[in-house]
């Protein structure tokens, strides 16, 4: 039975890094980064809401296809509302996959510091895009509000498996995530 694993968490919590590591250890698993899908849409930054919805629809279709073929799908995505989570959960059910929801957690101030550090030296397009979106949403104040909304959302999700991020130790954090998935 394939797994559909949602890696949720605040910006700069390691979702993309952990997703890459999980996929590397699972033959033909799909790292379904919705932000990368959105980034493939023309002029998406001018219509962030509409492009986000389009990217999520595409991601659901991609996940369904890959799960039906018997392969795992890892979705690293900050989600503070249940709409897309419920869609992911439904596609897992429709394809006979196991749905696992993991949240990578770090403190509010630590998250803001980590995001600022990452934004100072972005490693890829998604990091630059995230920086632009945070700037458009109020900078550090908006980031703090986003963090608070995420924590409130996670408190309402009883089956989420919480993993405290160990900054600077990806291997240990990965082991904690793998343990959470296996639980």
C-alpha positions as CSV (number, residue, x, y, z in Angstrom):
1,X,0.0,0.0,0.0
2,X,1.5,3.4,-1.0
3,X,1.8,6.3,1.4
4,X,0.6,9.9,0.8
5,X,2.6,11.9,3.3
6,X,1.9,15.5,4.0
7,X,4.8,17.4,5.5
8,X,3.3,20.5,7.0
9,X,5.1,23.2,9.0
10,X,6.1,26.8,9.0
11,X,8.5,28.3,6.5
12,X,12.1,27.3,6.8
13,X,11.2,24.2,9.0
14,X,12.9,21.8,6.6
15,X,9.9,20.5,4.7
16,X,11.6,20.4,1.3
17,X,14.8,19.0,2.6
18,X,13.1,16.2,4.5
19,X,10.8,15.5,1.5
20,X,13.9,15.1,-0.7
21,X,15.5,12.7,1.8
22,X,12.3,10.7,2.1
23,X,11.9,10.4,-1.6
24,X,15.5,9.4,-2.1
25,X,14.9,6.4,0.2
26,X,11.7,5.3,-1.5
27,X,12.0,3.9,-5.0
28,X,10.0,6.0,-7.5
29,X,8.4,8.1,-4.8
30,X,7.2,11.5,-5.9
31,X,8.3,14.7,-4.2
32,X,5.1,16.7,-5.0
33,X,6.2,20.2,-4.2
34,X,3.1,22.3,-4.9
35,X,5.1,25.5,-4.9
36,X,7.2,24.1,-7.7
37,X,4.0,23.2,-9.6
38,X,2.7,26.8,-9.0
39,X,6.1,28.2,-10.2
40,X,5.6,26.4,-13.5
41,X,2.5,28.5,-14.2
42,X,3.0,31.6,-16.2
43,X,2.9,34.9,-14.3
44,X,1.7,33.1,-11.1
45,X,3.1,35.8,-8.8
46,X,0.6,38.3,-10.2
47,X,-2.3,36.0,-9.2
48,X,-1.0,34.1,-6.1
49,X,-4.5,32.9,-5.0
50,X,-5.6,31.7,-8.4
51,X,-2.3,30.1,-9.2
52,X,-2.2,28.4,-5.8
53,X,-5.6,26.8,-6.5
54,X,-4.6,25.7,-10.0
55,X,-1.4,24.2,-8.6
56,X,-3.3,22.3,-6.0
57,X,-5.7,20.9,-8.5
58,X,-2.8,19.7,-10.6
59,X,-1.1,18.3,-7.6
60,X,-4.2,16.3,-6.7
61,X,-4.3,14.8,-10.2
62,X,-0.6,14.0,-10.0
63,X,-0.9,12.4,-6.6
64,X,-3.9,10.3,-7.7
65,X,-2.0,9.0,-10.7
66,X,1.1,8.1,-8.8
67,X,-0.7,6.5,-5.9
68,X,-2.8,4.4,-8.3
69,X,0.4,3.1,-9.8
70,X,1.5,2.0,-6.3
71,X,4.1,4.7,-5.5
72,X,4.5,6.9,-2.5
73,X,3.8,10.7,-2.7
74,X,5.4,13.2,-0.4
75,X,3.8,16.7,-0.2
76,X,5.9,19.3,1.5
77,X,3.5,22.2,2.0
78,X,2.6,24.8,4.6
79,X,-1.2,24.4,5.1
80,X,-3.1,26.4,7.7
81,X,-6.6,25.6,6.4
82,X,-8.2,22.2,5.9
83,X,-9.4,22.4,2.3
84,X,-6.3,20.9,0.6
85,X,-5.5,18.6,3.5
86,X,-9.0,17.1,3.1
87,X,-8.5,16.8,-0.7
88,X,-5.2,15.0,-0.1
89,X,-6.8,12.7,2.5
90,X,-9.7,11.9,0.0
91,X,-7.3,11.1,-2.8
92,X,-5.4,8.7,-0.5
93,X,-8.7,7.0,0.4
94,X,-9.8,6.8,-3.2
95,X,-6.6,5.2,-4.3
96,X,-6.2,2.8,-1.3
97,X,-3.2,4.7,0.0
98,X,-2.3,5.4,3.7
99,X,-2.6,9.2,4.5
100,X,0.0,10.4,7.0
101,X,0.1,14.0,8.2
102,X,3.3,15.1,9.8
103,X,4.0,18.6,11.1
104,X,7.6,19.8,11.4
105,X,7.7,22.3,14.3
106,X,10.0,25.0,15.6
107,X,9.3,27.9,17.9
108,X,7.9,31.1,16.5
109,X,11.0,33.2,17.0
110,X,13.2,30.4,15.7
111,X,11.0,30.2,12.6
112,X,11.3,33.9,11.9
113,X,15.1,33.8,12.4
114,X,15.5,30.7,10.2
115,X,13.3,32.3,7.5
116,X,15.3,35.5,7.6
117,X,18.6,33.5,7.3
118,X,17.3,31.5,4.4
119,X,16.0,34.6,2.7
120,X,19.4,36.3,3.0
121,X,20.9,33.4,1.0
122,X,18.1,31.6,-1.0
123,X,19.2,28.3,-2.4
124,X,16.5,27.9,-5.0
125,X,13.6,29.5,-6.8
126,X,11.1,28.3,-4.1
127,X,13.1,30.1,-1.4
128,X,13.1,33.3,-3.4
129,X,9.3,32.9,-4.2
130,X,8.6,32.3,-0.5
131,X,10.5,35.4,0.4
132,X,8.5,37.5,-2.1
133,X,5.2,36.1,-0.8
134,X,6.1,36.9,2.8
135,X,7.2,40.4,1.9
136,X,3.9,40.9,0.1
137,X,2.1,39.6,3.2
138,X,3.6,42.0,5.7
139,X,7.2,40.7,6.3
140,X,8.1,39.5,9.7
141,X,4.7,40.6,11.2
142,X,2.9,38.6,8.5
143,X,5.2,35.6,9.0
144,X,4.4,35.6,12.7
145,X,0.7,35.8,12.0
146,X,1.1,32.9,9.5
147,X,2.9,30.9,12.2
148,X,0.1,31.6,14.7
149,X,-2.6,30.5,12.2
150,X,-0.6,27.3,11.5
151,X,-0.4,26.4,15.2
152,X,-4.1,27.0,15.7
153,X,-4.8,24.8,12.6
154,X,-2.6,22.0,13.9
155,X,-4.2,22.1,17.3
156,X,-7.5,21.3,15.5
157,X,-6.0,18.3,13.7
158,X,-6.0,15.4,16.1
159,X,-4.1,12.9,13.9
160,X,-1.2,15.1,12.9
161,X,2.1,13.6,14.0
162,X,4.3,16.4,15.4
163,X,8.0,16.4,15.0
164,X,10.3,19.0,16.7
165,X,12.9,20.2,14.2
166,X,16.5,19.8,15.4
167,X,18.2,22.8,13.8
168,X,21.5,21.9,12.1
169,X,20.9,18.2,12.4
170,X,18.9,17.1,9.4
171,X,19.7,13.4,9.9
172,X,18.3,13.4,13.4
173,X,15.2,15.3,12.3
174,X,14.8,12.8,9.4
175,X,14.9,9.9,11.9
176,X,12.2,11.5,14.0
177,X,10.0,12.0,10.9
178,X,10.6,8.4,9.8
179,X,9.6,7.3,13.3
180,X,6.4,9.5,13.1
181,X,5.5,8.0,9.7
182,X,6.0,4.5,11.0
183,X,3.9,5.0,14.2
